[in-house]
Amino acid sequence: MKQTAVECLADSLTEQYPNGKFVWNTRADIEALFKQAKEMEKQQQDEFAIGFAEWCRAIIDRVGVLEYKRKWINLSTKELLEIYKKEKGL
């Protein structure tokens, strides 16, 4: 599974030398790590949103228009999101 932005940041902040001593980063290094983590987080959020939107659009293709109108159209966005997350194992 892909590493989250928070996991990546935590790993970067707790890097150790082979002898077990920590690497002490400068303030500029830490700021760069936070910036990188924020960018990763935004990218992951965008990928999730795009995946959810594509999944929602594909429902009609998968179940057909009549089934969509009968069952899916009455579901709230939150209910659709929960179904999506369950299918994706999130």
N, C-alpha and C positions, 0 to 999 in steps of 0.2 A: 504494500500500500504506500502511496505517496506520502512523504513527510509533510506535516502542516507547517505553516509559517512559525508558529510558536515553538514547535519541536526543533525546527532548524535554528531558531534564535537561541534556544536553551542549549543546544549542542555547541553552537558557536561560542557562547559565553562561558562554557565549562570545558573547553578544550584543555587537554593535559599533554604534557610532554611524556615520553616513554618512561621517565623516571618517577612519574606520578605528580610532579609539580605542575601547578596551574600556569597557564599562559595569561599574563595580565595585559589586557587590552587598554589602549589609550582611549580617552573620551571620544576622539574622532573615529576610532575603530568601532566603538560601541554605537555611536550615532549612525555610522554606515551600516552596521548590522541591523539596527532597528529600521532604517530606511528600506533595506533589502527585505526584511520580514514583512513590512507593510505592503511592499510591492507584490510579494508572493501571496499575501493574504488577499489583496485585490484581485490578482489573477485567478486564484482559487475560487473566489466568490463569483467572478465573471463566468468561469467554466461551469460552476454549479448552476447559475441562473440560466445560462444557455442550454445546458443539458435538460433542466426542468422544462424550459419553454419548448424545446424540441420534442420532449416526451409528451407534453400536453398536446401539441399539434399532431403527434403521431397516433394519439388515441383513436381518432376518427378512422385513420387508415387501418388500425388493428381491429377495431370492433365494429366498424361500419356506422353509417349515419343513423340508422334506426336505433341501434343499441346505444349509441352516444346520447341521442335525444331521450331515450327511456331511462338511462341510469346515470351517465356521467355529467350531463348538463346541470343537474340539480346539486352536484357536490360543490362545496365551498373550495376556495383556493387552498385553504389550510388542509382540508380533507385530501385534496389532490396531492398536495405536498407530502402528506404522511404516506400515501400510497406509493408515491415516487421513491421516497426514502426507504421504505420497506423493500421495494423491488431492487433497489441499488445496494441494500445491506448497510444503510447509513444509520 
